[in-house]
C-alpha cells in the first residue's frame, strides 16, 4: 500500500513501522498498522499492542504468537479489537465501536532475538463533530448591556472556536465546558446596549473546528423590542375652506407592531366631517370644525406613543 508506506514513520533505522498519527470518530472503526521490515537474521518471537491513555497507565490489548495465536487480554477492548492479518510480519489491528476514551498512544512492540524488544508508537486522535446552533435573543430597548445573540458548538473534539461578524458595537465572551466523554462544549454570547435602530440588524456567528471543511455560518437578525414612536404624515399647511379629501396618516414605529391605533381631537370628539380608516384620518371636506389639534396614539405590549398635529384652516 503506497499511502501506508508514505505515511509510515520516516525513521528508517527503526524497523517497526507504524503511522505516527491517525484520526477517527466515535462509533467508527480504525486500522492501526504495523510491520517489521528488514528482519534479516533477527528472529521475531511475539508481537504485542499496548494502549496508553493521554494520562494513564499502559495496558496490553492484543498479543500475537505464531504458535499460540491471538490473545486480547483487556476487557475495555473486549470484542472491539482484532488482528487484520494475524502474522508476525504484519500484526496490524482494527478497533471497532470507537469511544472518545480510546484516544491515546498505541505501541506495537516486537519481542525479538537477539536484539530484544523493538517498538513503534501511533497516536490515535479521536475527533467529534460539534453540534452547532445559534439564536438571536429578543430584548427590550434600554440603557443596560444585555445578551442579544448566543452561539454554541456542543460536544466537539478538538474544541471549536467561535467568532462574530457584525457592524454593531458590542462585545462577546466565550466559555468552554469539558464534557465527561472528553469532548468540549463552547458557548459564546454577544452583548450590547440595545436601541430601536438596531432591530433587524445582521449579526453572524462563525464556528471553526477541525472536523469541518469550512466554518459554519449562522446569520441572525437582532430582535429589539420597543414601544411605539408616532409620526403624522400628510399635512401640507394648505387646508383651505371647502377643500375635499385631505388625509392624515399615523405612522407608528414599534416592535412588536402596534395592536391599536386611535385618532381623537385634543378637545374631545372628532369633527363630524372627519372619518377614521384604520391608521388614516380622512377629511371629507375642510370646514371650521377641523381647525383643531388632532392626536394619534399607538399601543403595543410595551407601551404607547402619541403625536399631536395642529391643523390650521385657511379662511374663505
KADAJO-V379828 format. One record per pair of residues at least 12 apart in sequence whose ideal C-beta (glycine too) atoms are under 8 Angstrom apart, sorted by sequence separation. I is the first residue (numbers start at 1). J is the second residue. D is the distance in whole Angstrom. If there is no record, write none. Layout:
[[I:J:D] [I:J:D]]
This chain:
[[5:17:8] [7:19:5] [48:60:6] [49:61:5] [61:73:7] [70:82:8] [81:93:6] [82:94:5] [107:119:5] [108:120:5] [136:148:7] [137:149:6] [162:174:6] [174:186:6] [175:187:5] [205:217:8] [206:218:8] [234:246:8] [273:285:5] [295:307:7] [7:20:8] [19:32:8] [34:47:7] [49:62:4] [60:73:5] [61:74:4] [70:83:5] [81:94:7] [107:120:7] [108:121:8] [136:149:5] [137:150:6] [151:164:8] [174:187:7] [175:188:8] [190:203:6] [204:217:6] [205:218:4] [234:247:5] [235:248:6] [250:263:7] [263:276:5] [273:286:8] [281:294:6] [295:308:5] [296:309:8] [18:32:7] [19:33:6] [48:62:7] [49:63:8] [60:74:6] [81:95:5] [82:96:8] [107:121:5] [108:122:7] [135:149:7] [174:188:5] [204:218:6] [234:248:5] [273:287:6] [294:308:7] [295:309:8] [4:19:7] [18:33:7] [34:49:8] [48:63:5] [59:74:5] [61:76:8] [62:77:8] [80:95:6] [81:96:8] [106:121:7] [134:149:7] [135:150:6] [149:164:8] [173:188:7] [204:219:5] [205:220:7] [233:248:7] [234:249:5] [281:296:8] [293:308:5] [294:309:5] [17:33:8] [18:34:5] [47:63:7] [48:64:8] [61:77:5] [70:86:6] [80:96:5] [105:121:5] [106:122:5] [134:150:7] [172:188:6] [173:189:6] [203:219:8] [204:220:7] [232:248:6] [233:249:5] [271:287:8] [273:289:6] [274:290:6] [293:309:7] [17:34:7] [32:49:7] [46:63:7] [47:64:5] [59:76:8] [69:86:8] [80:97:5] [91:108:7] [105:122:7] [106:123:8] [134:151:4] [159:176:6] [172:189:6] [188:205:7] [202:219:6] [203:220:5] [232:249:7] [261:278:7] [272:289:7] [273:290:6] [279:296:8] [293:310:5] [294:311:6] [16:34:7] [17:35:5] [46:64:7] [77:95:7] [105:123:5] [106:124:6] [133:151:7] [134:152:7] [172:190:5] [173:191:7] [202:220:7] [203:221:8] [232:250:6] [233:251:6] [261:279:5] [263:281:5] [271:289:4] [292:310:8] [293:311:7] [16:35:8] [17:36:8] [46:65:5] [62:81:5] [64:83:6] [104:123:7] [105:124:8] [132:151:8] [133:152:5] [171:190:8] [172:191:7] [202:221:6] [203:222:6] [231:250:8] [232:251:7] [271:290:5] [292:311:6] [16:36:6] [17:37:6] [45:65:8] [46:66:8] [61:81:6] [104:124:6] [132:152:7] [170:190:6] [171:191:6] [201:221:7] [202:222:8] [230:250:6] [231:251:5] [291:311:6] [15:36:6] [45:66:8] [62:83:7] [103:124:6] [131:152:8] [132:153:5] [133:154:8] [170:191:6] [171:192:8] [200:221:5] [201:222:5] [230:251:7] [271:292:7] [290:311:6] [291:312:7] [15:37:5] [64:86:6] [66:88:6] [88:110:8] [102:124:6] [103:125:6] [131:153:7] [132:154:8] [148:170:7] [170:192:3] [200:222:7] [230:252:5] [231:253:8] [291:313:4] [15:38:6] [51:74:7] [64:87:8] [103:126:4] [130:153:4] [131:154:4] [169:192:6] [170:193:8] [199:222:6] [229:252:7] [230:253:8] [290:313:6] [15:39:7] [64:88:7] [102:126:6] [130:154:6] [131:155:6] [155:179:6] [160:184:8] [162:186:6] [164:188:7] [166:190:8] [168:192:6] [198:222:5] [199:223:7] [228:252:4] [229:253:5] [270:294:8] [8:33:8] [130:155:6] [131:156:8] [145:170:8] [157:182:6] [159:184:4] [161:186:7] [162:187:8] [199:224:4] [228:253:7] [229:254:7] [267:292:6] [288:313:6] [51:77:8] [100:126:5] [130:156:3] [155:181:7] [157:183:5] [158:184:7] [160:186:5] [162:188:4] [164:190:6] [198:224:5] [199:225:8] [228:254:4] [266:292:7] [267:293:7] [287:313:7] [15:42:8] [64:91:5] [99:126:8] [128:155:6] [129:156:7] [156:183:6] [157:184:7] [159:186:6] [199:226:7] [227:254:6] [252:279:7] [265:292:5] [266:293:4] [286:313:6] [98:126:7] [100:128:7] [128:156:6] [132:160:8] [155:183:4] [156:184:6] [194:222:8] [196:224:6] [226:254:7] [251:279:7] [265:293:7] [266:294:8] [4:33:6] [62:91:8] [128:157:4] [155:184:8] [156:185:8] [195:224:7] [226:255:6] [250:279:4] [265:294:6] [266:295:6] [127:157:6] [130:160:5] [155:185:6] [156:186:7] [168:198:6] [194:224:4] [196:226:4] [225:255:5] [228:258:5] [249:279:6] [250:280:7] [264:294:8] [265:295:7] [62:93:5] [126:157:6] [127:158:7] [154:185:5] [224:255:7] [225:256:6] [249:280:5] [250:281:7] [263:294:7] [264:295:5] [49:81:8] [153:185:7] [154:186:8] [223:255:8] [248:280:7] [249:281:8] [263:295:7] [152:185:7] [153:186:5] [168:201:6] [196:229:7] [247:280:6] [248:281:4] [263:296:6] [264:297:8] [152:186:7] [167:201:7] [247:281:7] [262:296:7] [152:187:5] [166:201:7] [167:202:8] [168:203:6] [247:282:6] [248:283:8] [261:296:7] [262:297:5] [151:187:7] [152:188:8] [166:202:7] [246:282:8] [247:283:7] [261:297:7] [262:298:8] [150:187:7] [151:188:5] [166:203:4] [245:282:7] [246:283:4] [261:298:5] [150:188:7] [151:189:8] [165:203:7] [166:204:7] [245:283:7] [260:298:7] [261:299:8] [150:189:5] [151:190:8] [164:203:6] [165:204:4] [245:284:7] [260:299:5] [149:189:7] [150:190:8] [164:204:7] [243:283:8] [244:284:7] [246:286:6] [258:298:4] [259:299:6] [47:88:6] [149:190:4] [164:205:6] [165:206:6] [244:285:5] [258:299:6] [259:300:6] [46:88:8] [49:91:7] [147:189:5] [148:190:6] [163:205:8] [164:206:7] [243:285:7] [244:286:8] [258:300:5] [259:301:7] [266:308:7] [147:190:7] [148:191:7] [162:205:6] [163:206:5] [242:285:7] [243:286:4] [257:300:7] [44:88:4] [47:91:4] [49:93:6] [147:191:5] [148:192:6] [162:206:7] [239:283:7] [242:286:6] [254:298:7] [256:300:5] [44:89:7] [61:106:8] [146:191:7] [162:207:6] [163:208:7] [241:286:6] [242:287:8] [255:300:8] [256:301:6] [145:191:5] [146:192:7] [148:194:6] [161:207:8] [162:208:8] [240:286:7] [241:287:7] [248:294:6] [250:296:4] [252:298:4] [254:300:5] [256:302:8] [145:192:6] [146:193:8] [160:207:5] [161:208:5] [239:286:5] [241:288:8] [53:101:8] [56:104:7] [145:193:5] [146:194:6] [160:208:6] [161:209:7] [248:296:8] [250:298:7] [254:302:8] [54:103:6] [58:107:7] [144:193:7] [160:209:4] [39:89:8] [53:103:8] [54:104:5] [143:193:6] [148:198:8] [159:209:8] [51:102:8] [53:104:4] [54:105:8] [142:193:7] [158:209:7] [239:290:7] [254:305:7] [36:88:7] [52:104:6] [142:194:6] [158:210:6] [31:84:6] [36:89:6] [51:104:6] [52:105:4] [130:183:8] [141:194:5] [156:209:5] [252:305:7] [35:89:6] [51:105:7] [52:106:8] [140:194:7] [141:195:6] [149:203:5] [151:205:4] [153:207:5] [168:222:7] [35:90:5] [51:106:6] [52:107:7] [128:183:5] [130:185:8] [139:194:5] [141:196:5] [148:203:8] [156:211:7] [34:90:7] [35:91:8] [50:106:7] [51:107:8] [126:182:7] [130:186:8] [149:205:7] [151:207:7] [153:209:6] [199:255:5] [34:91:6] [35:92:7] [49:106:6] [50:107:4] [100:157:7] [196:253:7] [250:307:7] [34:92:5] [49:107:7] [33:92:4] [34:93:8] [49:108:6] [50:109:6] [196:255:7] [32:92:6] [48:108:8] [49:109:8] [31:92:6] [32:93:5] [47:108:7] [48:109:5] [248:309:7] [31:93:7] [32:94:8] [47:109:7] [232:294:7] [31:94:5] [32:95:7] [47:110:5] [48:111:8] [30:94:7] [46:110:7] [47:111:7] [232:296:6] [29:94:6] [30:95:5] [46:111:4] [29:95:7] [44:110:6] [45:111:5] [230:296:6] [29:96:5] [44:111:8] [45:112:7] [136:203:7] [151:218:6] [230:297:7] [29:97:8] [30:98:6] [44:112:6] [45:113:6] [230:298:5] [29:98:7] [43:112:6] [27:97:6] [28:98:5] [42:112:5] [43:113:4] [228:298:4] [27:98:6] [42:113:7] [43:114:8] [134:205:4] [149:220:6] [228:299:7] [26:98:6] [42:114:8] [228:300:6] [239:311:6] [241:313:6] [25:98:7] [26:99:6] [39:112:8] [42:115:6] [149:222:7] [227:300:6] [239:312:7] [240:313:7] [241:314:7] [24:98:5] [26:100:6] [32:106:5] [34:108:4] [36:110:6] [148:222:6] [235:309:6] [239:313:5] [240:314:4] [241:315:6] [242:316:8] [132:207:5] [148:223:8] [227:302:4] [228:303:7] [230:305:4] [232:307:5] [237:312:7] [239:314:6] [241:316:5] [32:108:7] [148:224:8] [226:302:6] [227:303:3] [228:304:6] [229:305:5] [230:306:6] [231:307:6] [235:311:7] [238:314:7] [130:207:7] [225:302:6] [227:304:6] [228:305:4] [230:307:4] [232:309:5] [24:102:8] [227:305:6] [103:182:7] [130:209:5] [101:181:7] [129:209:7] [100:181:4] [101:182:6] [130:211:8] [36:118:8] [99:181:8] [100:182:4] [129:211:5] [100:183:6] [127:210:6] [128:211:7] [129:212:7] [141:224:5] [127:211:5] [132:216:5] [134:218:4] [136:220:4] [139:223:7] [140:224:7] [141:225:7] [133:218:8] [135:220:7] [136:221:6] [138:223:4] [139:224:6] [140:225:5] [141:226:4] [34:120:6] [132:218:7] [134:220:6] [136:222:6] [137:223:7] [138:224:8] [139:225:7] [140:226:7] [136:223:5] [138:225:6] [34:122:8] [33:122:8] [18:108:5] [32:122:5] [16:108:6] [32:124:7] [16:109:8] [16:110:6] [30:124:7] [22:122:6] [24:124:6] [26:126:7] [20:121:8] [21:122:7] [22:123:8] [23:124:8] [24:125:8] [25:126:7] [16:118:5] [18:120:4] [20:122:7] [21:123:5] [22:124:6] [23:125:5] [24:126:6] [25:127:6] [26:128:6] [15:118:6] [16:119:6] [17:120:6] [18:121:7] [19:122:5] [20:123:7] [21:124:8] [22:125:7] [23:126:8] [24:127:7] [25:128:7] [14:118:8] [16:120:4] [18:122:5] [21:125:6] [23:127:5] [25:129:7] [14:120:6] [9:120:6] [26:181:8] [140:302:7] [25:211:8]]
